[in-house]
Amino acid sequence: MGVKIGVLALQGDVAEHITAFREALADRPGSTVVPVRHAADLGDLDALAIPGGESSTISRLIGKNGLYEPLAGFEGGIFATCAGMVLVADRVDDPRVRTLGLIPMHVARNAFGRQVDSRETSLNIAGLADPFRAVFIRAPVATEIGSGVEVLARIPEGIVVVRHGRHMAFAFHPELGGDLRLHRTFLEGLGI
């Protein structure tokens, strides 16, 4: 049976997410990955990726496209990266960002500082046998988590991978670099 994954396509690294999920689903006939720009696009999805980009811009575009309530009520799993991690939180350190409140955590935007402070690191993530090459680009971190949130990885700056029910959030960009282990872990967690 095919799986249908959406990628919120308002701003950010949309094409990279589409490519990564298509590759992760290559062995599942009939599966598709589609861009999501409107509430109607969410109807038959099994999961949704919320990509990195500029969280305040994505927040504004979510509002402009009438997507806050449909996204907050989405019943599938959410794979949130970088700015996506900011958006799925219930609290953020920037009043310009309206969050979706899907994961009980407080997130600090741009926890690493400016663009020049971005970096790659070998990260140990619970559930993965070998370290994951994580690309942090003006990344956020979770500074506090609420009930039911499982921390899968942390670094000195804060928490960088969490799982909450059907949702996973990453402070970095797992769609970059060709390592699909986290995409597969996410899909397995959905029973897909």
Z-matrix of the N, CA and C atoms (Angstrom, degrees):
N
C 1 1.445
C 2 1.526 1 109.50
N 3 1.313 2 117.17 1 136.90
C 4 1.452 3 122.01 2 -177.60
C 5 1.517 4 113.17 3 -77.59
N 6 1.309 5 114.89 4 154.98
C 7 1.454 6 123.87 5 179.46
C 8 1.519 7 107.50 6 -114.11
N 9 1.334 8 116.63 7 143.88
C 10 1.467 9 119.75 8 177.83
C 11 1.528 10 108.77 9 -121.37
N 12 1.332 11 114.78 10 117.46
C 13 1.458 12 122.41 11 -179.89
C 14 1.523 13 108.28 12 -112.22
N 15 1.325 14 116.84 13 135.47
C 16 1.447 15 121.79 14 174.41
C 17 1.513 16 110.30 15 -104.93
N 18 1.320 17 116.03 16 153.85
C 19 1.464 18 122.28 17 173.62
C 20 1.524 19 106.70 18 -125.53
N 21 1.339 20 116.77 19 119.65
C 22 1.452 21 120.37 20 178.46
C 23 1.523 22 108.37 21 -59.62
N 24 1.326 23 116.58 22 116.44
C 25 1.467 24 121.77 23 -168.49
C 26 1.527 25 111.37 24 -113.42
N 27 1.328 26 115.85 25 54.28
C 28 1.457 27 120.17 26 179.48
C 29 1.519 28 112.12 27 -100.03
N 30 1.346 29 116.52 28 -32.75
C 31 1.462 30 122.19 29 -179.10
C 32 1.520 31 106.30 30 -174.45
N 33 1.314 32 117.51 31 153.44
C 34 1.462 33 120.63 32 175.69
C 35 1.517 34 112.69 33 106.03
N 36 1.334 35 115.33 34 -162.82
C 37 1.473 36 121.49 35 -173.34
C 38 1.534 37 112.10 36 -87.20
N 39 1.309 38 114.64 37 62.52
C 40 1.461 39 123.29 38 -176.95
C 41 1.530 40 111.45 39 -65.19
N 42 1.323 41 117.55 40 -49.17
C 43 1.472 42 121.24 41 -176.21
C 44 1.526 43 111.43 42 -59.86
N 45 1.323 44 117.58 43 -38.37
C 46 1.460 45 121.17 44 -179.56
C 47 1.526 46 111.27 45 -65.30
N 48 1.334 47 116.91 46 -38.11
C 49 1.470 48 120.55 47 177.19
C 50 1.520 49 111.21 48 -68.14
N 51 1.312 50 116.62 49 -42.45
C 52 1.466 51 119.58 50 178.89
C 53 1.523 52 109.55 51 -60.23
N 54 1.323 53 117.19 52 -46.61
C 55 1.468 54 120.98 53 179.73
C 56 1.522 55 111.59 54 -61.30
N 57 1.326 56 117.57 55 -46.28
C 58 1.467 57 120.53 56 -177.62
C 59 1.529 58 111.64 57 -63.71
N 60 1.328 59 117.80 58 -44.12
C 61 1.461 60 118.88 59 179.53
C 62 1.528 61 111.90 60 -69.64
N 63 1.320 62 117.83 61 -34.59
C 64 1.472 63 118.95 62 175.13
C 65 1.521 64 110.56 63 -60.90
N 66 1.336 65 116.91 64 -42.47
C 67 1.464 66 120.50 65 178.26
C 68 1.524 67 111.20 66 -66.58
N 69 1.334 68 117.50 67 -40.07
C 70 1.469 69 120.76 68 179.48
C 71 1.522 70 111.88 69 -65.75
N 72 1.334 71 116.91 70 -26.16
C 73 1.465 72 121.77 71 -178.76
C 74 1.530 73 113.20 72 -101.44
N 75 1.321 74 117.38 73 9.21
C 76 1.467 75 121.28 74 -174.86
C 77 1.526 76 113.12 75 -58.37
N 78 1.318 77 117.99 76 -28.85
C 79 1.466 78 120.84 77 -178.60
C 80 1.536 79 112.72 78 -92.50
N 81 1.327 80 117.31 79 10.94
C 82 1.467 81 122.03 80 179.91
C 83 1.519 82 109.30 81 -117.67
N 84 1.321 83 117.96 82 94.00
C 85 1.473 84 121.64 83 -177.11
C 86 1.525 85 112.13 84 -54.61
N 87 1.311 86 114.83 85 141.11
C 88 1.455 87 120.85 86 177.50
C 89 1.519 88 114.96 87 82.56
N 90 1.323 89 117.68 88 1.88
C 91 1.464 90 120.72 89 179.70
C 92 1.521 91 110.92 90 -80.70
N 93 1.330 92 115.76 91 147.84
C 94 1.458 93 120.82 92 179.73
C 95 1.531 94 110.50 93 -137.32
N 96 1.313 95 114.58 94 155.57
C 97 1.468 96 122.08 95 174.27
C 98 1.515 97 105.96 96 -129.25
N 99 1.337 98 116.35 97 125.81
C 100 1.461 99 120.85 98 -172.46
C 101 1.526 100 111.38 99 -130.90
N 102 1.332 101 117.21 100 150.13
C 103 1.467 102 119.67 101 173.54
C 104 1.525 103 110.32 102 -73.43
N 105 1.327 104 116.30 103 147.82
C 106 1.471 105 122.76 104 179.42
C 107 1.525 106 108.03 105 -122.17
N 108 1.338 107 115.16 106 121.41
C 109 1.466 108 120.09 107 178.65
C 110 1.526 109 112.66 108 -126.05
N 111 1.339 110 116.60 109 -17.67
C 112 1.463 111 121.77 110 -174.99
C 113 1.529 112 109.71 111 -135.62
N 114 1.318 113 116.30 112 158.77
C 115 1.465 114 121.69 113 -178.96
C 116 1.528 115 111.78 114 -56.03
N 117 1.323 116 117.04 115 -38.08
C 118 1.467 117 120.30 116 -179.05
C 119 1.525 118 112.39 117 -61.93
N 120 1.338 119 117.25 118 -24.78
C 121 1.462 120 121.36 119 -179.37
C 122 1.534 121 112.37 120 -70.18
N 123 1.333 122 117.99 121 -16.26
C 124 1.466 123 121.97 122 -176.39
C 125 1.526 124 113.34 123 -83.66
N 126 1.330 125 116.90 124 -16.48
C 127 1.455 126 122.39 125 -168.43
C 128 1.508 127 117.90 126 -48.91
N 129 1.317 128 119.13 127 -46.87
C 130 1.462 129 120.41 128 -173.00
C 131 1.527 130 112.93 129 -116.06
N 132 1.330 131 116.45 130 25.31
C 133 1.463 132 119.93 131 -178.84
C 134 1.522 133 111.60 132 -84.55
N 135 1.331 134 115.33 133 145.53
C 136 1.460 135 121.31 134 171.71
C 137 1.522 136 110.74 135 -86.53
N 138 1.329 137 117.02 136 -30.26
C 139 1.458 138 122.13 137 -177.90
C 140 1.519 139 109.13 138 -157.16
N 141 1.336 140 114.69 139 165.56
C 142 1.455 141 121.74 140 -178.04
C 143 1.517 142 109.11 141 -139.91
N 144 1.326 143 116.82 142 135.16
C 145 1.463 144 122.05 143 171.67
C 146 1.528 145 108.19 144 -99.20
N 147 1.332 146 115.52 145 133.35
C 148 1.458 147 121.17 146 172.41
C 149 1.519 148 105.66 147 -111.08
N 150 1.332 149 116.99 148 108.56
C 151 1.466 150 120.88 149 -170.45
C 152 1.515 151 114.47 150 -79.38
N 153 1.330 152 113.43 151 170.17
C 154 1.449 153 120.86 152 171.50
C 155 1.514 154 109.36 153 -71.31
N 156 1.301 155 115.39 154 166.32
C 157 1.454 156 123.98 155 -177.79
C 158 1.508 157 106.59 156 158.63
N 159 1.303 158 117.30 157 -142.99
C 160 1.462 159 122.36 158 177.65
C 161 1.529 160 107.88 159 -105.37
N 162 1.326 161 117.38 160 109.34
C 163 1.469 162 121.23 161 -171.69
C 164 1.524 163 113.16 162 -59.98
N 165 1.324 164 118.96 163 -37.29
C 166 1.462 165 118.97 164 179.28
C 167 1.533 166 110.97 165 -68.67
N 168 1.320 167 117.46 166 -35.61
C 169 1.465 168 121.30 167 177.28
C 170 1.528 169 110.44 168 -69.15
N 171 1.333 170 117.10 169 -45.85
C 172 1.467 171 120.16 170 179.08
C 173 1.524 172 109.72 171 -61.63
N 174 1.329 173 117.48 172 -41.79
C 175 1.461 174 121.52 173 178.19
C 176 1.530 175 110.96 174 -58.29
N 177 1.318 176 116.36 175 -45.77
C 178 1.465 177 120.53 176 179.00
C 179 1.527 178 111.44 177 -62.72
N 180 1.347 179 116.91 178 -40.76
C 181 1.464 180 120.73 179 -179.42
C 182 1.527 181 112.08 180 -71.35
N 183 1.323 182 117.46 181 -32.87
C 184 1.473 183 120.51 182 174.69
C 185 1.526 184 108.58 183 -60.05
N 186 1.324 185 116.26 184 -45.98
C 187 1.465 186 120.18 185 178.36
C 188 1.513 187 112.37 186 -63.84
N 189 1.318 188 116.41 187 -45.36
C 190 1.471 189 121.36 188 -179.09
C 191 1.529 190 111.49 189 -60.39
N 192 1.337 191 117.17 190 -35.20
C 193 1.468 192 121.57 191 -178.41
C 194 1.526 193 113.13 192 -92.31
N 195 1.319 194 117.52 193 8.89
C 196 1.464 195 120.87 194 177.34
C 197 1.520 196 113.58 195 63.11
N 198 1.323 197 116.46 196 37.62
C 199 1.468 198 120.34 197 -174.40
C 200 1.527 199 115.26 198 -103.26
N 201 1.341 200 119.20 199 -5.25
C 202 1.463 201 118.63 200 -176.06
C 203 1.516 202 113.03 201 -58.56
N 204 1.313 203 118.46 202 -55.31
C 205 1.454 204 120.69 203 -177.78
C 206 1.537 205 111.68 204 -65.65
N 207 1.341 206 119.45 205 -44.86
C 208 1.469 207 118.51 206 177.68
C 209 1.532 208 113.31 207 -60.27
N 210 1.336 209 118.35 208 -39.02
C 211 1.462 210 120.15 209 179.00
C 212 1.519 211 111.20 210 -70.56
N 213 1.324 212 117.30 211 -42.52
C 214 1.465 213 120.94 212 179.85
C 215 1.530 214 111.25 213 -64.14
N 216 1.328 215 116.75 214 -27.93
C 217 1.463 216 120.83 215 179.53
C 218 1.521 217 114.66 216 -97.36
N 219 1.320 218 117.16 217 3.62
C 220 1.468 219 121.06 218 -177.84
C 221 1.527 220 110.12 219 -61.85
N 222 1.329 221 116.95 220 129.76
C 223 1.461 222 120.88 221 -174.47
C 224 1.523 223 114.20 222 -92.55
N 225 1.319 224 117.81 223 -11.26
C 226 1.458 225 120.13 224 177.70
C 227 1.524 226 111.20 225 -81.15
N 228 1.311 227 115.64 226 -179.09
C 229 1.451 228 120.52 227 178.01
C 230 1.518 229 111.14 228 -79.49
N 231 1.327 230 116.05 229 152.69
C 232 1.460 231 121.02 230 177.96
C 233 1.520 232 109.15 231 -122.38
N 234 1.335 233 114.73 232 132.01
C 235 1.461 234 125.15 233 178.65
C 236 1.523 235 105.60 234 -111.05
N 237 1.331 236 117.01 235 100.07
C 238 1.462 237 121.57 236 -171.63
C 239 1.524 238 110.64 237 -109.06
N 240 1.331 239 116.65 238 128.33
C 241 1.461 240 120.13 239 -178.77
C 242 1.526 241 110.53 240 -123.41
N 243 1.318 242 115.77 241 137.26
C 244 1.459 243 124.49 242 174.65
C 245 1.538 244 110.91 243 51.59
N 246 1.311 245 120.35 244 -106.46
C 247 1.463 246 121.43 245 177.81
C 248 1.530 247 110.77 246 -58.60
N 249 1.320 248 116.61 247 -31.98
C 250 1.462 249 120.47 248 175.88
C 251 1.521 250 111.79 249 -60.97
N 252 1.348 251 116.82 250 -36.86
C 253 1.461 252 120.74 251 177.03
C 254 1.524 253 110.54 252 -62.41
N 255 1.328 254 116.97 253 -39.75
C 256 1.464 255 121.72 254 177.21
C 257 1.528 256 109.39 255 -61.69
N 258 1.323 257 116.66 256 -45.66
C 259 1.467 258 121.38 257 -174.15
C 260 1.523 259 114.04 258 -69.59
N 261 1.342 260 119.01 259 -31.74
C 262 1.468 261 119.86 260 -178.65
C 263 1.524 262 112.72 261 -83.20
N 264 1.331 263 117.76 262 -10.58
C 265 1.463 264 121.57 263 179.24
C 266 1.531 265 110.64 264 -66.90
N 267 1.344 266 115.13 265 167.72
C 268 1.467 267 117.41 266 172.89
C 269 1.530 268 111.63 267 -99.73
N 270 1.350 269 116.33 268 -10.99
C 271 1.464 270 120.42 269 177.17
C 272 1.523 271 109.48 270 -145.61
N 273 1.332 272 115.62 271 141.36
C 274 1.470 273 121.19 272 178.69
C 275 1.527 274 108.28 273 -141.59
N 276 1.310 275 116.11 274 155.36
C 277 1.462 276 121.47 275 -175.66
C 278 1.534 277 113.93 276 -83.94
N 279 1.310 278 118.98 277 17.42
C 280 1.467 279 122.07 278 -177.19
C 281 1.535 280 109.01 279 -133.87
N 282 1.330 281 118.34 280 116.79
C 283 1.464 282 120.44 281 -177.65
C 284 1.527 283 114.12 282 -67.63
N 285 1.333 284 118.10 283 -13.14
C 286 1.470 285 120.39 284 178.44
C 287 1.520 286 112.53 285 -76.22
N 288 1.339 287 116.52 286 -14.39
C 289 1.465 288 121.16 287 -176.52
C 290 1.523 289 110.01 288 -103.42
N 291 1.319 290 115.85 289 119.54
C 292 1.459 291 121.19 290 173.16
C 293 1.529 292 106.92 291 -94.13
N 294 1.322 293 116.74 292 117.03
C 295 1.461 294 120.40 293 -176.04
C 296 1.527 295 111.31 294 -85.44
N 297 1.329 296 114.73 295 166.18
C 298 1.458 297 121.72 296 179.38
C 299 1.525 298 112.49 297 -89.99
N 300 1.331 299 117.31 298 -15.54
C 301 1.462 300 121.18 299 176.80
C 302 1.520 301 114.57 300 67.09
N 303 1.322 302 117.67 301 30.81
C 304 1.471 303 120.90 302 -176.91
C 305 1.528 304 113.85 303 -87.55
N 306 1.318 305 117.30 304 -25.16
C 307 1.460 306 121.41 305 178.99
C 308 1.524 307 107.78 306 -127.47
N 309 1.346 308 117.73 307 124.61
C 310 1.456 309 119.49 308 -179.32
C 311 1.531 310 111.24 309 -73.30
N 312 1.320 311 115.11 310 93.10
C 313 1.458 312 121.26 311 178.23
C 314 1.518 313 109.08 312 -157.63
N 315 1.330 314 114.91 313 155.65
C 316 1.456 315 121.91 314 173.94
C 317 1.520 316 106.86 315 -102.72
N 318 1.331 317 116.48 316 130.16
C 319 1.461 318 121.32 317 -177.05
C 320 1.525 319 109.72 318 -119.97
N 321 1.332 320 115.11 319 135.89
C 322 1.460 321 121.93 320 173.49
C 323 1.518 322 107.63 321 -100.08
N 324 1.336 323 116.53 322 120.16
C 325 1.469 324 121.26 323 176.87
C 326 1.524 325 109.95 324 -70.47
N 327 1.318 326 116.37 325 152.19
C 328 1.474 327 122.50 326 174.38
C 329 1.528 328 112.36 327 45.76
N 330 1.324 329 116.18 328 45.55
C 331 1.465 330 121.56 329 -176.83
C 332 1.527 331 112.89 330 -64.55
N 333 1.325 332 116.53 331 -18.92
C 334 1.463 333 120.71 332 -179.10
C 335 1.517 334 112.77 333 -91.75
N 336 1.323 335 117.45 334 -7.84
C 337 1.455 336 120.18 335 -178.16
C 338 1.514 337 111.34 336 99.50
N 339 1.317 338 115.22 337 -146.11
C 340 1.459 339 121.54 338 -175.08
C 341 1.530 340 112.06 339 -76.70
N 342 1.318 341 115.47 340 172.36
C 343 1.466 342 122.59 341 -179.47
C 344 1.534 343 111.60 342 -53.12
N 345 1.324 344 117.53 343 -39.07
C 346 1.467 345 120.65 344 -178.18
C 347 1.531 346 111.96 345 -66.93
N 348 1.333 347 116.99 346 -16.14
C 349 1.459 348 120.94 347 178.81
C 350 1.528 349 112.18 348 -90.35
N 351 1.315 350 117.37 349 1.80
C 352 1.460 351 121.45 350 176.67
C 353 1.524 352 108.56 351 -66.28
N 354 1.352 353 115.96 352 156.23
C 355 1.459 354 118.41 353 -176.81
C 356 1.522 355 111.78 354 -161.77
N 357 1.331 356 114.36 355 168.20
C 358 1.457 357 122.63 356 172.28
C 359 1.514 358 107.41 357 -113.49
N 360 1.333 359 115.43 358 146.83
C 361 1.455 360 119.78 359 177.91
C 362 1.519 361 109.77 360 -150.68
N 363 1.298 362 115.79 361 156.72
C 364 1.459 363 122.34 362 175.13
C 365 1.526 364 106.60 363 -87.58
N 366 1.330 365 116.87 364 116.99
C 367 1.454 366 122.33 365 -169.61
C 368 1.523 367 111.20 366 -116.42
N 369 1.324 368 116.71 367 129.31
C 370 1.464 369 121.34 368 173.24
C 371 1.522 370 108.24 369 -84.11
N 372 1.337 371 115.61 370 123.96
C 373 1.457 372 122.04 371 -178.45
C 374 1.518 373 108.38 372 -122.60
N 375 1.325 374 116.42 373 129.26
C 376 1.463 375 121.36 374 179.16
C 377 1.526 376 109.76 375 -53.90
N 378 1.323 377 116.23 376 132.37
C 379 1.461 378 121.71 377 179.61
C 380 1.514 379 114.49 378 96.00
N 381 1.327 380 117.87 379 -14.31
C 382 1.466 381 121.34 380 177.36
C 383 1.520 382 108.79 381 -104.97
N 384 1.323 383 116.44 382 132.36
C 385 1.470 384 120.93 383 -177.90
C 386 1.527 385 112.35 384 -68.00
N 387 1.323 386 116.84 385 -35.69
C 388 1.464 387 121.44 386 -177.02
C 389 1.524 388 110.00 387 -119.97
N 390 1.335 389 117.90 388 155.55
C 391 1.473 390 120.82 389 178.48
C 392 1.528 391 111.86 390 -58.04
N 393 1.320 392 114.48 391 154.86
C 394 1.459 393 123.33 392 179.83
C 395 1.527 394 107.90 393 -110.58
N 396 1.341 395 116.68 394 134.08
C 397 1.470 396 120.79 395 176.41
C 398 1.526 397 108.12 396 -77.90
N 399 1.322 398 115.71 397 105.57
C 400 1.463 399 121.68 398 -175.51
C 401 1.525 400 110.30 399 -99.64
N 402 1.336 401 115.49 400 129.99
C 403 1.459 402 122.66 401 178.77
C 404 1.530 403 107.95 402 -105.09
N 405 1.334 404 115.93 403 109.59
C 406 1.460 405 122.92 404 179.68
C 407 1.528 406 108.61 405 -99.60
N 408 1.347 407 116.95 406 119.56
C 409 1.463 408 122.23 407 179.92
C 410 1.530 409 107.71 408 -124.30
N 411 1.337 410 116.31 409 106.86
C 412 1.479 411 120.74 410 -175.89
C 413 1.522 412 109.78 411 43.50
N 414 1.303 413 115.18 412 50.09
C 415 1.461 414 122.69 413 -167.62
C 416 1.527 415 114.00 414 -78.68
N 417 1.336 416 115.03 415 151.64
C 418 1.459 417 120.70 416 170.68
C 419 1.531 418 109.47 417 -87.27
N 420 1.314 419 116.42 418 172.56
C 421 1.464 420 122.51 419 166.04
C 422 1.521 421 107.57 420 -141.79
N 423 1.312 422 116.00 421 153.32
C 424 1.462 423 120.03 422 171.01
C 425 1.524 424 107.03 423 -85.56
N 426 1.320 425 115.99 424 131.58
C 427 1.455 426 120.57 425 -179.36
C 428 1.521 427 112.11 426 -102.82
N 429 1.320 428 116.78 427 -21.97
C 430 1.463 429 122.70 428 176.36
C 431 1.520 430 107.53 429 -145.34
N 432 1.335 431 115.85 430 145.73
C 433 1.464 432 120.01 431 175.35
C 434 1.515 433 109.52 432 -126.17
N 435 1.322 434 115.05 433 154.90
C 436 1.449 435 121.03 434 -179.93
C 437 1.518 436 111.61 435 -102.40
N 438 1.294 437 114.45 436 -172.64
C 439 1.460 438 123.18 437 -177.97
C 440 1.531 439 111.32 438 -61.16
N 441 1.330 440 115.41 439 136.12
C 442 1.456 441 120.94 440 176.33
C 443 1.514 442 115.39 441 84.30
N 444 1.324 443 117.75 442 -0.24
C 445 1.460 444 120.92 443 179.34
C 446 1.519 445 108.65 444 -93.29
N 447 1.320 446 115.62 445 125.04
C 448 1.464 447 122.05 446 179.65
C 449 1.529 448 109.03 447 -97.94
N 450 1.327 449 116.27 448 123.81
C 451 1.464 450 121.34 449 177.56
C 452 1.525 451 108.09 450 -86.10
N 453 1.335 452 116.83 451 121.89
C 454 1.464 453 121.82 452 -179.51
C 455 1.519 454 112.76 453 -102.68
N 456 1.335 455 117.61 454 -20.18
C 457 1.470 456 120.47 455 176.98
C 458 1.517 457 109.61 456 -161.55
N 459 1.323 458 113.35 457 146.54
C 460 1.460 459 119.93 458 174.61
C 461 1.513 460 109.24 459 -144.34
N 462 1.317 461 115.46 460 158.08
C 463 1.461 462 123.85 461 175.72
C 464 1.531 463 106.05 462 -130.84
N 465 1.326 464 119.32 463 174.49
C 466 1.470 465 119.19 464 -178.72
C 467 1.533 466 114.31 465 -54.64
N 468 1.322 467 118.57 466 -32.50
C 469 1.473 468 121.23 467 -178.87
C 470 1.524 469 112.91 468 -72.47
N 471 1.342 470 117.90 469 -24.44
C 472 1.462 471 120.39 470 -179.51
C 473 1.517 472 112.23 471 154.02
N 474 1.309 473 114.82 472 -165.36
C 475 1.470 474 123.40 473 -177.71
C 476 1.521 475 108.95 474 -82.55
N 477 1.357 476 116.44 475 131.42
C 478 1.464 477 119.51 476 -174.38
C 479 1.535 478 114.87 477 -121.86
N 480 1.341 479 118.21 478 -8.88
C 481 1.465 480 120.94 479 173.86
C 482 1.525 481 108.10 480 -142.75
N 483 1.342 482 115.87 481 128.27
C 484 1.461 483 120.62 482 176.18
C 485 1.524 484 110.42 483 -135.30
N 486 1.335 485 113.91 484 157.09
C 487 1.466 486 121.15 485 171.60
C 488 1.526 487 106.50 486 -129.53
N 489 1.320 488 115.03 487 137.36
C 490 1.465 489 121.20 488 177.31
C 491 1.519 490 107.14 489 -141.63
N 492 1.311 491 116.31 490 102.96
C 493 1.461 492 119.96 491 -176.57
C 494 1.519 493 110.67 492 60.08
N 495 1.316 494 117.50 493 -121.70
C 496 1.463 495 123.09 494 -178.01
C 497 1.530 496 112.65 495 -86.48
N 498 1.319 497 117.39 496 -1.55
C 499 1.461 498 121.53 497 -174.96
C 500 1.529 499 112.06 498 -104.25
N 501 1.334 500 115.83 499 145.61
C 502 1.459 501 122.50 500 170.74
C 503 1.526 502 107.69 501 -130.16
N 504 1.341 503 115.87 502 142.68
C 505 1.460 504 120.74 503 178.25
C 506 1.518 505 109.25 504 -133.26
N 507 1.336 506 114.75 505 140.10
C 508 1.459 507 123.25 506 -175.13
C 509 1.524 508 108.89 507 -129.99
N 510 1.346 509 117.07 508 136.63
C 511 1.454 510 121.09 509 176.79
C 512 1.520 511 111.70 510 -78.44
N 513 1.320 512 116.65 511 -13.69
C 514 1.461 513 122.43 512 -176.32
C 515 1.525 514 109.94 513 -113.75
N 516 1.326 515 116.11 514 -166.64
C 517 1.468 516 122.52 515 -174.03
C 518 1.532 517 111.49 516 -115.96
N 519 1.337 518 118.76 517 84.65
C 520 1.468 519 120.05 518 -179.82
C 521 1.524 520 113.73 519 -68.86
N 522 1.316 521 117.60 520 -11.42
C 523 1.464 522 120.99 521 178.99
C 524 1.524 523 112.15 522 -78.91
N 525 1.321 524 117.08 523 -10.16
C 526 1.464 525 121.20 524 178.75
C 527 1.524 526 110.05 525 -96.54
N 528 1.308 527 117.59 526 139.41
C 529 1.464 528 120.86 527 172.60
C 530 1.512 529 116.84 528 100.39
N 531 1.319 530 118.53 529 -7.36
C 532 1.460 531 119.90 530 172.93
C 533 1.521 532 116.79 531 83.53
N 534 1.324 533 119.62 532 -0.72
C 535 1.464 534 122.41 533 177.65
C 536 1.525 535 107.77 534 -88.10
N 537 1.319 536 117.07 535 110.20
C 538 1.463 537 121.96 536 -173.29
C 539 1.522 538 113.65 537 -98.39
N 540 1.317 539 118.25 538 12.39
C 541 1.472 540 120.45 539 -176.78
C 542 1.529 541 112.50 540 -59.90
N 543 1.306 542 118.38 541 -38.37
C 544 1.468 543 119.64 542 -178.96
C 545 1.524 544 111.74 543 -73.79
N 546 1.323 545 117.31 544 -33.55
C 547 1.469 546 120.02 545 174.46
C 548 1.531 547 109.87 546 -63.69
N 549 1.323 548 116.35 547 -42.95
C 550 1.471 549 120.31 548 179.47
C 551 1.527 550 111.36 549 -68.18
N 552 1.325 551 117.04 550 -38.81
C 553 1.470 552 120.63 551 176.36
C 554 1.520 553 110.18 552 -60.16
N 555 1.325 554 116.88 553 -43.59
C 556 1.460 555 122.06 554 178.16
C 557 1.528 556 111.24 555 -60.22
N 558 1.336 557 116.08 556 -48.70
C 559 1.460 558 120.67 557 -178.99
C 560 1.531 559 111.28 558 -63.41
N 561 1.328 560 116.85 559 -41.14
C 562 1.468 561 120.43 560 177.40
C 563 1.514 562 111.16 561 -62.36
N 564 1.331 563 116.54 562 -37.42
C 565 1.477 564 120.81 563 177.95
C 566 1.512 565 112.96 564 -64.67
N 567 1.312 566 117.21 565 -22.35
C 568 1.469 567 121.80 566 177.19
C 569 1.525 568 111.25 567 -88.84
N 570 1.338 569 115.85 568 -4.87
C 571 1.465 570 119.41 569 -175.65
C 572 1.508 571 112.42 570 76.43
N 573 1.331 572 115.96 571 23.07
C 574 1.478 573 120.84 572 -178.66
C 575 1.513 574 109.84 573 -99.99
